[in-house]
Amino acid sequence: MKPPAGNFAGTFLFRAAFRAFLALSLTLGGLSACSSLPVLTPEMSASKAPVRLEGARGPLTQQQSKAILDRLAASGKPTGIFEQHLALEQEILGTSLVVGNKATLLVDGPSTYDAMFAAIAQAKDNIDMESYIVEDDEEGRRFADALIAKQQAGVQVNFIYDSVGSLGTPREFFQRMRDAGINVLEFNPVNPLALRKGWDVNRRDHRKLLVVDGRIAFVGGINISSVYSSSSSASLKRHAKPHKPGDQPWRDTHIRIEGPVVAGFQTLFMDTWKQQKGDPLAERNYFPNLKPAGGEVVRVIGSTPDQPYSVIYVTLMSAINSAQSQIWLTNAYFVPDPQMLAALKDAVARGVDVRLLLPGKSDSALVFYASRSYYDELLEAGVKIYERQDALLHAKTAVIDGVWSTVGSTNLDWRSFVTNQEINAVVLSPDFGAQMQRMFNEDLKASRLYTLETWRARSIGSRIKEFGSRLWSRLL
């Protein structure tokens, strides 16, 4: 939205009024938003429904599905995931586990962007891209240039960006893409002069998704911004741009997926386009026939506030409750609800190694101190808490029992579970799980481990900030 024409004072007053409107909308919207999460009961966990697997040619037989799950279960440590979690997740989510996929772990912005640009360059028919934040900076313009070039070469490009997440990006940035023929859709537009029924500023499209030719999908926590230009990994820094003095590199994770499950990611993109009443898309081959590309079993998890349950919350909680040896969570914004707190503490009590990798610094001070307000009770219960020191941690990943992994956009907070659109990939694979474990251990090398004794020695000032921030935990 452009400010009115006129002098500087008029422009300043317009912007000030708009910021006040947005702040009021955020507060009122947060107070009126759904504040409940689904309660998982023992009866739900006792589901005996057979797990449904699908391949490139459709549903597998019960015998084929059992053989694959038995192989996965036998490849790692004893775990309850294959007896409880899979059936429960399928019963509630209604989405299938899909076999025959290849999942490639991507650490930090440079390696992720390189893989994305390589896929975009090879696109032949269509590109669908969705991002919460798109900035008009060096990286943002690189993506815009690459997408415009493909559109002009005859590849249809469809692009979704979130209105709040990209609020600071000039409209001219997106208009340039539109002028080149790209279909650009603004999710839940923020415009106080043209509000529509049902508009809610708290409803945001937090997803980060790229689908190329319906055959390759990218999903994770990385937005389109130059903050990702440098790498947090010493082994990758030689491939990354140096960051400015005083700036910390951002630590994030993405995943590249090939195989039959890509159709599920494409469906989520199309559903968002339709729900937001985007212009009709040009007819292209958005859903090609997909052949097996690897050995990973993958499930697409997409959450929206319209669903009766937060499906990402349910799938993560069922995995935590089923874990028998290991729960390693990495997350940028950790503001858990009471049920998740209890599940983590219960897991420690039954002998599970529970570790949280959280930011040592954050781009949100309020979330940072709200997160820390939970440390005392978690440390007292035996949960191990680490804070990454040399980079701004923005990743949202988990690895459980070495065989269940997830990479996506979902934070462990009320906003992600209740008001945002989110997207995750769940990967069932001991090989991929081992990669996740190695990545987690690499992060620990640059992290500080807190003990209950060292934590309780923190300053009074920190305690006051934690207390005050926790009061706003449901609105963060």
Secondary structure, DSSP 8 states (H G I E B T S, - for coil): ----SS-HHHHHHHHHHHHHHHHHHHHHHHHHS--------HHHHT------EEETTEE--HHHHHHHHHHHHHTSS--SIIIIIHHHHHHHH---EEEEEEEEEEEHHHHHHHHHHHHHHH-SSEEEEEES-B-SSHHHHHHHHHHHHHHHTT-EEEEEEETTTTTTS-HHHHHHHHHTT-EEEEES---TTS--TT--TT-EE---EEEETTTEEEEES--BSGGGSS-S-TTTGGGS----TT---EE-EEEEEESTTHHHHHHHHHHHHHHTT--------SS------SSEEEEEEEE-TTSSS-HHHHHHHHHHHH-SSEEEEEES-B---HHHHHHHHHHHHTT-EEEEEEESS-S-HHHHHHHHTTHHHHHHHT-EEEEE-SSEE--EEEEETTTEEEEES--BSHIIIIIEEEEEEEEE-HHHHHHHHHHHHHHHTTEEEE-HHHHTTS-HHHHHHHHHHHTTGGG-
